[in-house]
């Protein structure tokens, strides 16, 4: 039986590939779980919401500036 490196389960190459994909997905899930868990502390959550509100204000300012530039270009 021809075996590819890294897929040495002995059953079939597809089973080895499937097993590797499952392991990668489990690792990604664990990492995302811990990242989300670390971002949900109280003080960081308050700072995060303040940053988000500041970004929203900046976006509104940028939209207004773009509209003003658009109007000036339409006049020309």
Secondary structure, DSSP 8 states (H G I E B T S, - for coil): ----TT-TTSS-HHHHHHHHHHHHHHHHHHHHHHHHHHTT-HHHHHHHHHHHHHHHHHHHHHHHHHHHHHHHHHH-
